[in-house]
Amino acid sequence: MRPIRVVVPFKLECAKSRLSSVLSSEEREELALAMLEDVIDAVSGLGEISILLRGPITDGDPLHRLRSRPGIEILDCREDLDPALNLFIASLEEKGWLSDLLIAMADLPLMRACDLDGLLRTPGDVVIVPGRGGGTNLILIRDPRFRVSYYGLSFLKHVRKAEELGLSAGVYESFRCGSDVDEPPDLVEVLIHGRGRTAELLKSLGFALSGKREKTRAGWVRDR
């Protein structure tokens, strides 16, 4: 099996704005950092990790815990998501494409290392892990000709891009890898299934399962 290079795009400023009805801006930043660390824990055994930090890197930034971990680099990135990732892919291609590339979103707090075994075993020049609602949570790129196109129905766009290039597209479906956190109802899954920093943070902020169902799923309450 070829070595894996991992890249995780991350934005702390105005993080997780769709959770603003239940979390303050400071709490959303804490949540974003906790989820990032959970993702890094899950992928840390694969190989070298690059965090593409969209926004200025300052001496006092809150990523200091990650800076001290071996095999992790934090790159200052001023581009938007797609151009930043595609420039990163192009840079690896120019260097000879010595390893496959795994792009992992930073809001997958349920993902565990064991979940990635199935992803790595899935055949395809490109292997896509769909998120809920047609998004893309992870992409394993084995051919440097591929370029990403996030936002909207990115899962279908990525499948179509692979086909246009004559590349085989594998799909790996996983509950934990497919559970990204964007909106208040998503917090329920973390409270039920989470084992890492994100679940502990939510509990410390007073979140707990309510024992009541909200429409078709369990609900949560917050003790302030």
N, C-alpha and C positions, 0 to 999 in steps of 0.2 A: 504493500500500500504506500502511495506517495505521501510525503509529509504534508501537513496542513498549515496554512497560514490563516489566521483569524483576524477579521477586522470588525469592529463594533462602532458604528456611528453613534454619537452622543451629543445631546444639547441640554445644558443645564438652565440657561436663561429662559424664563417663561415656560418651564417644563410642565408637561401634562396639563395644559390649560382646560381641557374638558373635565377635569376633576375640581375645577375652581369652586363649584357649588358645595363641596364637602371638605376641601382642604385649602388652607392658606397658601400663599406663594412659597413661604419658607417650608411648609410641610410638603408641598409638591416637590421641591428641590430635594428634601430628605428622601422622599419616596423614589425619585428618579435615581439618586445615588445608590440606594439600597438595592433597587432592581438591577442596576448596572453591575454591582458587586456580585449579586446572585448569578448573573449571566457569566461574568468572568470566572466564577467558581466552576460553573458547568463546563466551560470550554478550555479551562486552563491546562488540561492534560493533552490537548491536541497539538500544540506548537506555539510559535511566537504570536503574540497578540498585539494588534495596533488599535488604539482607541482614537477615532477621528473626532476630536472635540471641536464642535462648531461654536466658536466664540473665543475671545482672547484668553490665553493662559497666564494667570498671575501667580506671584510667589505664594500668596495665601489661599490659593484655590482649594476647594474641599476634596480634591482627588488625591490628597497626600498619601492615603492608605494604599492606593493602587500603585503610586509611584515607587514605593519601596519593594514591590513584588517583582521577582525576577521574571524575565521573558515578556514584560509589558512595556510598550512605549506609548506615550500620549502625544499625538500630533495636532498642532494648531491647524485648524481647517476653516477657511473663510468662504468656501463654496457651499452651495446648497447640496442637498443629499445626493441626487443623481450625479451631477458633475463631480462631486468630491469622490464618490465611490468609483466612477468610471475613470477618473484620473489615477486613482490608486491601482485599479486593474491594469491600466496602460503602463504604469510604472513597473509593475511586476512582469508584464509581457516584455518590456524593453530589457529587463535584467535576465531574460531567458526562461521565465516561468518555471522556476525550480520546485514549486510546491503548488498544490491545489489551494483554492481560496474559499473559505467559509465566511460569508457575511451574516452576522447575527444582529438582530435588532436588540436594543438595550432594555426593552420592557417585557422580558419573558421570565418572570421570577419563579415560575414553576419548573422550568427546564432543569434537568439533571444530566450529569455526565452519561448515565446509562441510556438516556434517550437518544444520544448522538450516535451510539453504536449502529442502530438501525439506519440512520441517515447515511453513514459512511458505507454501509453495505448495499445501499440502493444503487442500481446501475443507472448510468446516464452521463452524458457530457455535462449536463447541468441537472442538479437535483434541487427541487423546490419544496419548501415546507409552507403550505398555505396557512394563513391566519383566518380568523373569522371574518366574514363579510367580504371575502375576495382579496384580501391583502396577502402580503408575503412576509413571513417572519424570519426565515433563513433561506439562504441560497448557497449550495455547494457548487463552485465553478471549477470544472476540470479542463475546460478549453478556454484559452485567453481571448478568443474572438468575441465572447459573450459580453454584453454590456447591460446594465440594469436600468429599469424604468419603474420607479416606485410611484406611490400615490394612486388613488382610484382603484380600479380592479387590477392591481399589479400582478396578481397570480396569473390571470389570463394573458396579460401583456408579456410576462416572462415566458410563458409556454409558447406564445406566438413568436417572440423574438428568437427563441431557440430553433423553432421550426424554420423560420426564414433563413437562418444561417446553416441549415442542414444538420443541426445538432440534435442529439437525442435528449429528451427532457424526462427525467424521472420525477416522481412525486412521492414524498414521504409524509404520511399523515400521522400526527401525534397529538394527543390531547394536551400534554404539557407544553410541547413546543408550539402548539397552535394557540395557546392562551396568552395573548398580550393584554396589557392593562392600559386602557384608555379612558373608560367611563366608570361612573360610580358602581353600576352593577357588577363590573369586573372584579371589584374588591372581594366579593363573596368567594370566588374561586381561590383567591390567595388565602383567605381565612380558613377554607376547608382543606386545601391541598398543599399550602405553602409550608416549607420546612426551613427556609433560610432567613436572611436579614429582613426581607420585605414583610413577611408575616409577623416577625417580632416587632418591627416598627409599627405596623398597623395596630397591633395589640397594645403597644405602649402609648399610642395616640388615643386609645379608648374604643377602638373598633371591636365588635364581637358579632357573632351570628345572632340573629333575632329569634330564631325558632319559628318564624312566620314566613310564609311564602309571599313574594312580591310578584304578582302575575304568574309566570310559569317557572320561577326559580326562587331559591332561598333568598332571604333578605338579611340586612345587617343593621345594627344600631351603633350609636356612638355615645359613650359616657364621657362627657366633657368635665 
